[in-house]
Amino acid sequence: MEMVNIHKVYPDGTIALRGVDLEIYEGEILGLLGENGAGKTTLMKILSGLLKPTKGVIKIHGDIVEFKSPKDALRYGIGMVHQHFTLIPNLTVLENIVLGYEPKVKGLFIDMSKAVEKLKKLMELTGFKLDPYVQVSSLPVGFKQMVEILKTLYKDVKLLILDEPTSSLTPIEVKQFFNALRKLKEHGVTVVFITHKIKEVLEITDRIVVLRKGRVEGVVKTIEANPPLLAKMMIKLESKPLLKTKHAPGSDILIVEDLWVRGDDNRYAVKGVSFKVREGEIYGIIGVEGSGQKELVEAIVGLRPYERGRIIIDSKDKLLAYIPPDRTIEGLVLEMRVYENSELGIHRFFTSKASIIDMKRVIEHCKKLIEEYSIIVPDIKAQTRFLSGGNQQKLVVARELSKGSKLIIAVNPTRGLDIEATNSVRRLLLELRENNKAVLLVTSDIDEALEVCDRVGVIFEGKLIGEELAEALTEEKLGLLMGGVTIS
Amino acid sequence: MIKGSLEQFFTSVLAVFIGLLIGAIILWITGYNPLTAYGLLAKSSLGDHHSIIETLNAMTPIIFTGLAAAVMFKSALFFIGMEGQLYVGALFAFIAGYMIQLPPIIHMAIALLAGGLGGLLWGLGPGYLKAKFGVNETVISIMLNWVAIYLTDYVVLYVFPDPKATITRTYKISPTAVLPRISSNLPLNWSFILAVLTAILTGFILYKTTTGYEMRVVGFNPRAARVAKINVERVYLKTFLFSGFLAGLAGSSMILGVFNSIPYRFSPGYGWDGITAALIAQNNPYFVLISSLLLAVLRTGSFGMMVGIGVSSDLILVIQGVVLVAASTPGAYSLITRYLKSWRGVKT
């Protein structure tokens, strides 16, 4: 089995894979190691027929195959167990396992006894012990994981892909689980094991492929690998750090005091957050997604009401430069033209008395932005969806900065951008800092927080835990804080 | 903005031809010569002076309701109450034309605007409910259509019925409110010209003004609109009022230009035709002019098909239906995807 030069670009322009070559040998346990967003899951979703590659081919025993759906991949014995459960809680273990592949009698009735027989054999094979007639909802998480695996094996899978299978298991369950994997291997099943845990990959696999930012960083035999080597491959800082000049911050521009904000589920998502952003400073808020940063920002930019606390913005101009987390949903109207998007939010400044928009001025403004920020545009009148992700983001950034406001709020401004676009956006942020602007940068990227910010606050479960100068932080320390471990 | 949408429009034209082709097959299966049938359709709608005028007269209200629907759909609102607004517009125009005494030109203008005002008021309720409470506009619009139609029935039958008339209708409006013909020997009144001008004006508003810009942004991406500090609720309300006014004009043009009274159930479904016209035109006001011509041709021409070779009226409805379903499929597809997107956008 071979995957050759696989590329994947998502419809929103995110580049997930940039030319990956991967070989899988029969009967091995292959570890696919990488950070979040390295492209591990995307690659395996392509192999299991769930996604189509933008470029590249899959070969089995030298023949090129094309998977239109997971069913096609199953025909070649390739099956994937996803990170999130795909079980139906109200059905029994047995019903879940046979779902979609019921042994039928005369095409009408299900021959459950046949299914039970097959399931018993599989349980013997793996060493999993389960009551087939128990409802899935009553099972603990570790057992649900077993059901997921049995469900995939039931389809006569020869290549089993496991996406972060141990994330919900206890250490004892992991041991048991690894034993099952070894037994499967003895029976000739090939396993691809996706994980970001170095310890596990060293324990169970035969060979390790490390992915980083959509590329293969290295392939090693497990017996030749050691933790420091793998760690280095996983999180190598390849771009040289951006130049950050010494710059003394000025007066407070944004003051947030004891802010409480409710989330969509009406529970408090932000629980008493206080911080300040000064001019000439980049203040970073970092946290695992869903820690309340979305609600916090929405409250500050006025998209969400807040319950308690104060937000003070010291700025004469009413406009606020806001670079939203999702350019395609919040920042742009993809179906509209480039120049029409260049005036979004500031369109009232381009109108005459009778509220007629002065198109000439809009186009002039748009051309200026394109030139100033070197945005690559097929045609100023083209629909914005024809721009690449990086250029779409640049357009949003350019438009927001053209507002000229003192405070700039950016949320994950480099997500899904390639290295070049990422660097140019980060450089822009640093330029703003030099021009004495106040920047609030909300990000989930540790590199970004450490590289760009002056001060970093870590948000965890709606609270700011720990606020430090960026220089005083290390990746490890930040990682711990993001996981809710406070350093004393 | 023309070039890109021109491509879309050609998709619609192609769809019309596919519809005609399927219609031809149906005709052929049922034992008629499709060529003769379509020949008669064209001849009796565009074949001579008289039939062209008739087609243009049918086209006028469809332009207005078509514009009303296009404006609605541009904002991704699926309000389909144009038929009801047409009736209320007719009522208001009639009342202004019958109850008030004014000098000719002024009276005409007032009566026309009164019709628009009627449609606008009929849109105010659902518009307010949508903007304020997010009440689904589609359901309300369907219910309000019947309220409007029965309200008009009541006025025609019990309030102002003309006992001397041979058909069930109200009294005639004052001659000062009657829209004159373009020239004395053409039975085509000025409301046709007005409809064409309104289409151009609507296009101008949609593509060149802040209001139109905001409507389009909201229609494509309400979430981005909110982030850009556009007051989405106000845009919704504006859309309802603007669209209602246009649909109301359809009613006043028919009363002041053609009937000069309100005949019982006078609209053969021009409100619904407007929705189809907007779908075919992919909500472009300029293209509404062309799509409403197609609808008018189908309306007037099918009579010729019926008389000429005896195609039954039921079969004619089938043919019309096939052509219109085919023609509006591309527009409906993009409308539905947009509607779903905006619905999700509101939720997240």
Interface residues (C-beta under 8 A of the other chain):
Chain A: V301 G302 L303 Y322 P324 I329 E330 G331 L332 V333 L334 E335 M336 R337 E340 E343 L344 G345 H347 R348 T351 A354 S355 I356 I357 M359 Q383
Chain B: M1 G4 K208 T209 T210 T211 Y213 E214 R216 V217 F220 N221 R223 A224 R226 V227 A228 K229 I230 G345 T348
